Amino acid sequence: MITDKVCNRIQKQKGVFLTLGQLRELISSPDYKEFCAIVAQLQECGLLRPVGSARDNNGMIPPLRLKYRILRPTEDYSDALEEIKQLSPELNISDYLKKPDLYLKQLRSIAS
């Protein structure tokens, strides 16, 4: 039931959280039961996680939380970290070790 279009819309959101209303707009399902099933699938696949206590729900049956956190996949920087450690000892690599994405970004700008 989850389409790639819905997943892409959620991933492109700039914030960390989505309210139930925002989620309803993104999914645009007229049937509440279908909407609940899609939200449950999004939670199972690891794209959303409910936030707040179980009492913070919409009051409908089945209940849905009022706020959800968007879970973004983490990148693996292990290869970049090994490459950074191989750099000349004369260089100060502490910032690169803290932010390997910065190293990769600057490496791409030098290469192009």
N, C-alpha and C positions, 0 to 999 in steps of 0.2 A: 504494500500500500504506500510505502514511503517512496517518493520519486526523487531522482537526483536533483530536480529543480528545487524542491523544498529544502534538501540538505544544503545545496549551494546558497540559497537565500539566507539560511540560518548562519552558515559559515561566513558570509560576507557582511554580517552585522558588525558594526564598529564596536559596540559595547560588549560588556562581559555578561550582562543579564538581559533576559527577555521577560516582559510581563505576559500574563495570560492573554491579554488583549492584543499585544504585538504578535504573539504566536498565532493567535486566531487569524490575524490579517495575513501572515505569511503562508499559513496552510490553506486558508480560504475554503474550508469544508462546511457546507450548510448543515450537515447532520452532526449533532453533538456526540453521538456514540462513535461515529467514524473519526471525529476529531480526537476523542479520547484514545481510540486505538492507535492513531498516528502518533500522538504524544507518547504513549507507552512504548511504541516501537523506537521512537527517537531516544528514549531513555535506555532501552535495551541495547541499542547499537552504540551507545556511549557518546552521543552528540549533545544530550541535555541531561542536567541533573537538577532535581527540585531543590529549592532553597527555602529555608524557614521551617517553622514547626508544622506538624501535621494539622494543626488547627487553622493554619493560614491557607484555607482552601476556598473555592468558589461557592460552596454550599449546595452544589448540584450533585446528582447521583449519576455516575460515579464521580467522586470529588477530584478536582485537579488543583494543584498548588497555584498560588497567585504569581509566583516568580520562579524562573528557571535560570540556571547558569549554563552558558555555552561552553562546552568542553572542546578545546582546540587540541589537535594532535601536537605533541612535542617533537621537535626535530632532534635527530641524533648527531651530535657534534664530536663524537669520539675520534673520527678520522682527522677532523680539523684540529683538535687538541693535540694529537700526536704530531701533526705537521707544525704546529706552533712551537712545540717543545724542541723541534729540530732546527729552529731558527738560530742564528748566530747568538752566542752568549753576550755579545756586546749590546744587543738590543734589549730594551725594556719591554718584556712581553706580558707583564702583569695585567694590563688592560685587555689584551687579546685572550688571556686565559679566563678572565671574568666574562668576556663577551665574545665568544668565538664567531657569532654571526657578523660582528663588526669586521673581524679579520677576513671572513669570506667575502663580504661586500667590498672591502678595499682591495682584495686580491683580484676580484672581477674587474674593478675599475682600472687597475694597473694593466691587466691582460688585454683590455679592449682598446 
